[in-house]
Amino acid sequence: MDGLGLSMFLPLFQIAADRNESGSAAETDDGGLMRFFEFFHMEFNLANMLILMVVFFALKGLFFYFKGVYDAKVARYFIVNTRRNLLAKFSSLSFQHFVKSDVGAIQNLMTVEINTLLYGFRDYLIILQKGVMVVVYMGFAFAMNAEFAILIMLGGVMFNFLFQWIYKSTLAASRKLVGENSDYQGSIIQLVANFKYLKATGFIHNYAKKVTKNIEGLEAVNYRIGKLGSITAAIREPILIFIVAAVILLQVYVRGSALSTIIVSLLFFYRALTNLTDLQSQYNYFLGKVGTMENVDNFADDLEKNHEQNGSLAFERLQQSLLLRDYSFSYGEHKVLSNINLEIEKNTTLALVGESGSGKSTLVNVISGLLMSNEGDYLVNGNKIENYDTQTFQRKIGYISQDTVIFNASIYDNITLWAERNSDNLRRFQQAVEKASLDQYIESLSLKDQTMLGNNGINMSGGQKQRVSIARELFKEADILILDEATSALDSETEKNIQRNIDALQGQFTIIIIAHRLATIKNADTVVLMDQGKIIAQDSFEGLKTKSERFKRMVELQEV
């Protein structure tokens, strides 16, 4: 349409040359346009020609509006599906692979790089559009003067070689930018996560210097990409005019052609070369995002290769037991668990004790389905864990750790994990907060359960955060509760209160406790003593004191 709009000015030149008055009939026959006017029984004159142009350019504006809307829809579809696809794959990533991943690189890719990918997609669409414009204008120019058109094209090809080193430099900088962004995101994550320690120890400014170096490295690469883009923008028009001027001189003074014979072709070729230089600049911007595209593609492939293995059997409730039989687990060459034989009956409480590094946390990760091994069997209700849909199994697991998980959301959303506020969920919510002894605290707040808890529950005490964690798992209606040093960070009085809440749940849930404070596990049905990845003894609390000298010493040291 741009080419047609430009060609509509040609009859105006002819009318201006043939007639002196704008309202009188023109004697020039413009072929197609004359037939157009005759078809509608209109006189071919300046006034009608101008009316036609106004209508045409109004339609052109409408066309570009719909084109812009369509481009926006395509871009939205592209980015939404890309985000959903990556999120779905990331959600299915195996925990075993996640612990070896760079968190900064993941956050950078899921946030910054996805936006950059969108800009790259838009650059790609513009390149296609500019390419079409070049072909259209070239076609018009060839129709007017083929010889002149060929000479201009040769000049354009030579012009393109000048950009090759810029393209290569931009591509290299784009790939480097991905790494710099990942380092920066990782530094920011650690700064926020460890803010309290860094602030309290006065080390925050030292760490800020490290982050500043990340920023300087990142922006140095951005500056280089911007500088290369500026070079292409600065030289494209002077070179374009140089090529056109050189070809005109060649045609007029060497070939002896009349300037009037090439002027119309020149008009189309100027527009063609303008779009060509725009295309080259846009291509350079596109290359600036190639590193991101490669990174996203590699990340998606990595997620696909390392997704967790799922069976087809849906887990409903724990009916029988959790049974580990001759089970071993290794991180690479390092064996962490060795020949574990353990059965946890439904609605019993099992405690895991032992020195740090004895394998307690790894064993819990195996029980919860986060880690899997080919050495030995893990049976749930008599079926191998590999046969279950892992997600359905893990939905029945509640996890309460020393490092409580509190979202920057309301109390209700923290406990229900954003469940709809309907009558059934509100009833379950109330039951959960009462069992966790959280109801009086909520009632004392002006906004009740709509009170925002702040980042990681910064406005709450340790005991309150643990009660929120307990209430969350009760609302979830979990079958299995895992308590990983759940009370170790609390003062003695708060620990006793929380322990009473936990003891009240015994017999209603299958409870697995990791504990260093032995006073918290005196009521456990079974206590398992671990050392160097092996179970060296198991019995009731009192029975293990009699059976194991090591456990007896541990009890005496803590004066339990």
JOBELZI-V402776 format. One record per pair of residues at least 24 apart in sequence whose ideal C-beta (glycine too) atoms are under 10 Angstrom apart, sorted by the first residue. I is the first residue (numbers start at 1). J is the second residue. Records with the same first field share a line. If there is no record, write none. Layout:
BEGIN
I->J + J
END
This chain:
BEGIN
1->56 + 57 + 59 + 60 + 61 + 63 + 64 + 67 + 136
2->60 + 64 + 132 + 133 + 136 + 137 + 271 + 275
3->133 + 136 + 137 + 139 + 140 + 141 + 268 + 271 + 272
4->56 + 60 + 136 + 140
5->53 + 56 + 57 + 59 + 60
6->137 + 140 + 267 + 268 + 271
7->32 + 33 + 140 + 264 + 267 + 268
8->33 + 49 + 50 + 52 + 53 + 56 + 57
9->49 + 53 + 267
10->264 + 267
11->44 + 46 + 49 + 52 + 53
12->46 + 49 + 50 + 53
13->263 + 264
14->49
15->44 + 45 + 46 + 49 + 50
16->46
19->45 + 46
21->45 + 46
22->46 + 47 + 49 + 50
23->47 + 48
67->129
71->122 + 125 + 126 + 129
72->122
74->121 + 122 + 125
75->118 + 119 + 121 + 122 + 125
76->118
78->117 + 118 + 121 + 122 + 124 + 125
79->114 + 115 + 117 + 118 + 121 + 122
82->114 + 117 + 118 + 121 + 296 + 300
83->110 + 114 + 117 + 118
85->300 + 303
86->110 + 113 + 114 + 296 + 299 + 300 + 303
88->303 + 307
89->299 + 300 + 301 + 302 + 303 + 304 + 306 + 307
90->299 + 300 + 303 + 307
91->303 + 307 + 308 + 391
92->303 + 304 + 306 + 307 + 308 + 309 + 310 + 390 + 391
93->302 + 303 + 304 + 306 + 307 + 308
94->303 + 305 + 306 + 307 + 308 + 309 + 370 + 371 + 372 + 390
95->308 + 365 + 368 + 369 + 370 + 371 + 372 + 390
96->306 + 308 + 329 + 331 + 365 + 370 + 371 + 372 + 373
97->302 + 303 + 305 + 306 + 307 + 308
98->306 + 308 + 370
99->331 + 365 + 370 + 371
100->306 + 331 + 332
101->299 + 302 + 303 + 306
102->182 + 183 + 185 + 186
103->182 + 185 + 186 + 189 + 190 + 193
104->181 + 182 + 183 + 184 + 185 + 186 + 187 + 188 + 189 + 190 + 214
105->178 + 179 + 181 + 182 + 183 + 185 + 186 + 295 + 299
106->182 + 185 + 186 + 189 + 299 + 303
107->181 + 182 + 185 + 186 + 188 + 189
108->178 + 179 + 180 + 181 + 182 + 183 + 184 + 185 + 186 + 188 + 189 + 292 + 295
109->178 + 181 + 182 + 185 + 292 + 295 + 296 + 298 + 299 + 300
110->185 + 296 + 299
111->181 + 185
112->177 + 178 + 181 + 182 + 184 + 185 + 292
113->177 + 178 + 181 + 182 + 185 + 289 + 291 + 292 + 293 + 295 + 296 + 299
114->292 + 296
115->292
116->174 + 177 + 178 + 181 + 288 + 289 + 291 + 292 + 293 + 295 + 296
117->289 + 292 + 293 + 295 + 296 + 297
118->289 + 292
119->285 + 286 + 288 + 289 + 292
120->174 + 285 + 286 + 287 + 288 + 289 + 290 + 291 + 292 + 293 + 296
121->286 + 289 + 293
122->282 + 285 + 286 + 289
123->281 + 282 + 283 + 284 + 285 + 286 + 287 + 288 + 289
124->282 + 283 + 286 + 289 + 293
125->282
126->278 + 279 + 281 + 282 + 283 + 285 + 286
127->278 + 279 + 280 + 281 + 282 + 283 + 285 + 286
128->279 + 282
129->275 + 278 + 279 + 282
130->274 + 275 + 276 + 277 + 278 + 279 + 280 + 281 + 282 + 283
131->275 + 276 + 279 + 282 + 283
132->275
133->271 + 272 + 274 + 275 + 276 + 278 + 279
134->271 + 272 + 273 + 274 + 275 + 276 + 277 + 278 + 279
135->272 + 275
136->268 + 271 + 272 + 275
137->267 + 268 + 269 + 270 + 271 + 272 + 273 + 274 + 275 + 276
138->268 + 269 + 271 + 272 + 273 + 275 + 276
139->268 + 272
140->264 + 265 + 267 + 268 + 269 + 271 + 272
141->262 + 264 + 265 + 266 + 267 + 268 + 269 + 270 + 271 + 272 + 273
142->265 + 268 + 269
143->264 + 265 + 268
144->261 + 262 + 263 + 264 + 265 + 266 + 267 + 268 + 269
145->251 + 257 + 261 + 262 + 263 + 264 + 265 + 266 + 268 + 269
146->265
147->251 + 255 + 257 + 261 + 262 + 265
148->247 + 248 + 250 + 251 + 255 + 257 + 261 + 262 + 263 + 265 + 266 + 269
149->247 + 262 + 265 + 266 + 268 + 269 + 272
150->247
151->243 + 246 + 247 + 248 + 250 + 251 + 255 + 262 + 269
152->243 + 244 + 246 + 247 + 248 + 251 + 262 + 265 + 266 + 268 + 269 + 270 + 272 + 273
153->243 + 247 + 269 + 272 + 273 + 276
154->243 + 247
155->239 + 240 + 242 + 243 + 244 + 246 + 247 + 250 + 269 + 273
156->239 + 240 + 243 + 269 + 272 + 273 + 276 + 277 + 280
158->239 + 243
159->235 + 236 + 239 + 240 + 242 + 243 + 273 + 276 + 277 + 280
160->276 + 277 + 279 + 280
162->232 + 235 + 236 + 239 + 280
163->228 + 231 + 232 + 235 + 236 + 239 + 277 + 280 + 281 + 283 + 284
165->228 + 231
166->227 + 228 + 229 + 231 + 232 + 235 + 280 + 281 + 283 + 284 + 287
167->228 + 232 + 280 + 283 + 284 + 286 + 287 + 290
168->228 + 287
169->224 + 225 + 227 + 228 + 231 + 284 + 287
170->224 + 225 + 227 + 228 + 229 + 231 + 232 + 283 + 284 + 285 + 286 + 287 + 288 + 289 + 290 + 291
171->284 + 286 + 287 + 288 + 290 + 291 + 294
172->221 + 224 + 287 + 290 + 291
173->220 + 221 + 222 + 223 + 224 + 225 + 226 + 227 + 228 + 287 + 288 + 291
174->221 + 224 + 225 + 286 + 287 + 288 + 289 + 290 + 291 + 292 + 293 + 294 + 295
175->221 + 290 + 291 + 292 + 294 + 295
176->217 + 218 + 220 + 221 + 224 + 225 + 291
177->217 + 218 + 220 + 221 + 222 + 224 + 225 + 288 + 289 + 291 + 292 + 295
178->221 + 289 + 290 + 291 + 292 + 293 + 294 + 295 + 296 + 298
179->217 + 218 + 221 + 291 + 295
180->214 + 215 + 216 + 217 + 218 + 219 + 220 + 221 + 222 + 291
181->214 + 218 + 221 + 222 + 291 + 292 + 295
182->214 + 218 + 295
183->211 + 213 + 214 + 215 + 217 + 218
184->211 + 213 + 214 + 215 + 217 + 218 + 219
185->214 + 218
186->214
187->211 + 212 + 213 + 214 + 215
188->214 + 215
192->455 + 456
193->456
195->455
196->456 + 458
221->288 + 291
222->288
224->288
225->284 + 285 + 287 + 288 + 289 + 291
226->288
228->284 + 285 + 287 + 288
229->281 + 282 + 284 + 285 + 287 + 288
230->281
231->281 + 284
232->277 + 280 + 281 + 282 + 283 + 284 + 285
233->277 + 278 + 280 + 281 + 284
235->277
236->273 + 274 + 276 + 277 + 278 + 280 + 281
237->273 + 274 + 277
239->273 + 277
240->269 + 270 + 273 + 274 + 276 + 277
241->270 + 273
243->269 + 273
244->269 + 270 + 273
308->369 + 370 + 372 + 390 + 391
309->372 + 385 + 386 + 390
310->386 + 387 + 388 + 389 + 390 + 391 + 392 + 393
311->383 + 384 + 385 + 386 + 387 + 388 + 389 + 390 + 392 + 393
312->387 + 388 + 389
313->380 + 381 + 383 + 384 + 385 + 386 + 387 + 388 + 389 + 392 + 393
314->388 + 389 + 391 + 392 + 393
315->369 + 380 + 381 + 383 + 385 + 387 + 388 + 389 + 390 + 391 + 392 + 393 + 394 + 395 + 396 + 397 + 479
316->381 + 392 + 393 + 396 + 479
317->346 + 381 + 396 + 477 + 479
318->344 + 345 + 346 + 347 + 380 + 381 + 393 + 396 + 397 + 478 + 479 + 480 + 509 + 510
319->346 + 380 + 381 + 382 + 479
320->345 + 346 + 379 + 380 + 381 + 382 + 383
321->345 + 346 + 348 + 379 + 380 + 381 + 382 + 510
322->346 + 348 + 350 + 366 + 367 + 368 + 378 + 379 + 380 + 381 + 385 + 480 + 510 + 512
323->377 + 378 + 379 + 380 + 381 + 382
324->363 + 366 + 367 + 376 + 377 + 378 + 379 + 385 + 535
325->376 + 377 + 378 + 379
326->375 + 376 + 377
327->363 + 366 + 367 + 373 + 375 + 376 + 377 + 378 + 379
328->366 + 373 + 374 + 375 + 376 + 533 + 534
329->359 + 362 + 363 + 365 + 366 + 371 + 372 + 373 + 374 + 375 + 376 + 378 + 533
330->373 + 374 + 375 + 533
331->362 + 371
334->533
335->359 + 375 + 532 + 533 + 534
336->361 + 362 + 363 + 365 + 366 + 371 + 373 + 532 + 533
337->362 + 363 + 365 + 366 + 371 + 373 + 375 + 376 + 530 + 532 + 533 + 534 + 535
338->375 + 376 + 532 + 533 + 534 + 535
339->375 + 376 + 533 + 534 + 535
340->366 + 367 + 375 + 376 + 378 + 528 + 530 + 533 + 534 + 535
341->376 + 535 + 538
342->367 + 378 + 526 + 528 + 535 + 538
343->379 + 526 + 538
344->480 + 510 + 511 + 512 + 525 + 526 + 528
345->510 + 525 + 526
346->381 + 479 + 480 + 509 + 510
347->479 + 480 + 506 + 507 + 508 + 509 + 510 + 511 + 525
348->506 + 507 + 509 + 510 + 511 + 512 + 524 + 525 + 526
349->481 + 483 + 502 + 503 + 505 + 506 + 507 + 509 + 510 + 511 + 512 + 513 + 521 + 523 + 524 + 525 + 526 + 527
350->510 + 511 + 512 + 513 + 521 + 524 + 525 + 526 + 527 + 528 + 538
351->483 + 511 + 512 + 513 + 514 + 515 + 518 + 520 + 521 + 522 + 523 + 524 + 525 + 526 + 527 + 528 + 529 + 538 + 541 + 544
352->484 + 512 + 513 + 514 + 515 + 521 + 524 + 526 + 527 + 528 + 529 + 530 + 535 + 538
353->513 + 514 + 515 + 516 + 517 + 518 + 521 + 524 + 527 + 528 + 529 + 530 + 531 + 537 + 541 + 544 + 550 + 551 + 554 + 555
354->514 + 515 + 516 + 528 + 529 + 530 + 531 + 532 + 533 + 534 + 535 + 536 + 550 + 551 + 554
355->516 + 530 + 531 + 532 + 550 + 554
356->516
357->530 + 531 + 532 + 533
358->529 + 530 + 531 + 532 + 533 + 534 + 535 + 536
359->530 + 531 + 532 + 533 + 534 + 535
360->484 + 485 + 512 + 513 + 514 + 515 + 516 + 528 + 530 + 533
361->401 + 484 + 485 + 514
362->530 + 533
363->512 + 514 + 528 + 530 + 533 + 535
364->399 + 401 + 482 + 483 + 484 + 512 + 513 + 514
365->482 + 484
367->397 + 480 + 482 + 510 + 512
368->393 + 394 + 397 + 399 + 480 + 482 + 512
369->393 + 394 + 397
370->394 + 397 + 399
380->480
393->479 + 480
394->478 + 480
395->476 + 477 + 478 + 479
396->476 + 477 + 478 + 479 + 480 + 510
397->473 + 476 + 478 + 479 + 480 + 481 + 482 + 510 + 512
398->469 + 470 + 472 + 473 + 474 + 475 + 476 + 477 + 478 + 479 + 480 + 481 + 482 + 483 + 505 + 509 + 511
399->469 + 472 + 473 + 476 + 478 + 480 + 481 + 482 + 483 + 484 + 486 + 512
400->466 + 468 + 469 + 470 + 472 + 473 + 481 + 482 + 483 + 484 + 485 + 486 + 487 + 498 + 502 + 513
401->466 + 469 + 482 + 483 + 484 + 485 + 486 + 488 + 489 + 514
402->462 + 466 + 483 + 484 + 485 + 486 + 487 + 488 + 489 + 490 + 514 + 516
403->456 + 465 + 484 + 485 + 489
404->456 + 457 + 460 + 462 + 464 + 465 + 466 + 467 + 468 + 469 + 470 + 472 + 486 + 489
405->456 + 457 + 465 + 468 + 469 + 472
406->453 + 454 + 455 + 456 + 457 + 458 + 459 + 460 + 464 + 465 + 468 + 469 + 472
407->452 + 453 + 454 + 455 + 456 + 457 + 468 + 472
408->452 + 453 + 454 + 455 + 456 + 457 + 458
409->450 + 452 + 453 + 454
410->447 + 448 + 449 + 450 + 451 + 452 + 453
411->438 + 441 + 442 + 445 + 447 + 448 + 449 + 450 + 451 + 452 + 453 + 457 + 460 + 464 + 468 + 471
412->442 + 448 + 449 + 450 + 451 + 475
413->449 + 450 + 452 + 453
414->449 + 451 + 452 + 453 + 457 + 460 + 465 + 468 + 469 + 471 + 472
415->442 + 449 + 467 + 468 + 469 + 470 + 471 + 472 + 473 + 474 + 475 + 476
416->449 + 471 + 472 + 475 + 476
417->472 + 475 + 476
419->475 + 476
421->449 + 450
425->475
428->474 + 475 + 476 + 477
429->471 + 474 + 475
430->475
431->471 + 474 + 475
432->468 + 470 + 471 + 472 + 473 + 474 + 475 + 476 + 477
433->467 + 468 + 470 + 471 + 474 + 475
434->471 + 474
435->467 + 470 + 471 + 474 + 475 + 501 + 504 + 505 + 508
436->466 + 467 + 468 + 469 + 470 + 471 + 472 + 473 + 474 + 475 + 498 + 501 + 502 + 504 + 505
437->463 + 467 + 470 + 471 + 497 + 498 + 500 + 501 + 504
438->463 + 464 + 466 + 467 + 468 + 470 + 471 + 474 + 501
439->467 + 471
441->467 + 468
442->467 + 468 + 471
461->490 + 491 + 494
462->487 + 489 + 490 + 491 + 494 + 495 + 498
463->487 + 489 + 490 + 491 + 493 + 494 + 495 + 497 + 498 + 501
464->494
465->489 + 490
466->490 + 494 + 495 + 497 + 498 + 501 + 502
467->494 + 497 + 498 + 501
469->498
470->498 + 501 + 502 + 505
471->501
473->505 + 509
474->501 + 505 + 508 + 509
477->509
478->509 + 510
479->508 + 509 + 510
480->509 + 510 + 511 + 512
481->505 + 506 + 508 + 509 + 510 + 511 + 512 + 513
482->510 + 511 + 512 + 513 + 514
483->511 + 512 + 513 + 514 + 515 + 520 + 521
484->512 + 513 + 514 + 515
485->513 + 514 + 515 + 516 + 517 + 520
486->513 + 514 + 515 + 520
487->513 + 515 + 517 + 519 + 520
488->514 + 515 + 516 + 517 + 520
492->517 + 519
495->519 + 520
496->520
499->523
516->554 + 558
517->558 + 560
518->545 + 551 + 554 + 555 + 557 + 558 + 559 + 560
519->555 + 558 + 559 + 560
520->560
521->560
522->555 + 560
527->551
529->554
END
